[in-house]
Amino acid sequence: MIACAVKDSIQKTVFIFSLTALLSCGSSLPNIKDVTELAPPQNVSISPENEQITIIWDTSIHEDKPEFAGYNLYYSRKSLMFAPIKNLPPPVVLGKNQHSYTLDNLDPTVKHFVHVRSRDLDGNLSFPSLPEVIIPPASSF
C-alpha cells in the first residue's frame, strides 16, 4: 500500500499507511466496523473574528440517517490526527444540524489543532475530518 501511495503528498502517505495499519489490526479494536461506516464531516475550516475562532464544516453524508447523533469537535495544542480515541481530550459535543462552533479563550501565542468527528446514537465515532485544521498563533492572522 505504501508503494502505491508514494505519488501522493507525504501527509496522505502517512494517513494511508496509518489507516492501513489500523484496519489490519481491526480485530483488536472495538467497534472498528462502526467507526469506518460513519463518514466524518467535510471541508472543516476556520474563520477568525476578533479574539474568537469559528470552526465551520459541511455535513457528514450520513447526517440524514436516523442513527446519526451529531458531531464531536476536538481541539488541542498538539496534533490529534493519530491519537487513539481513548486519548482524545474531552470533546465539544454538538447536535445534528450544528455545523459551526466558536472557540474563545484560546492562548493566542500558540497554535491549536482541530478536527471534527461524526457521532451516532450508540456513541461510535467516525475517523477525523481531513485535513486536520491548524489554528495559527494570533499574530499570524
Summary of the structure (lengths in Angstrom):
residues: 141
radius of gyration: 15.7
end to end distance: 38.3
largest distance: 46.8
contacts: 358
relative contact order: 0.21
helix: 23%
strand: 32%
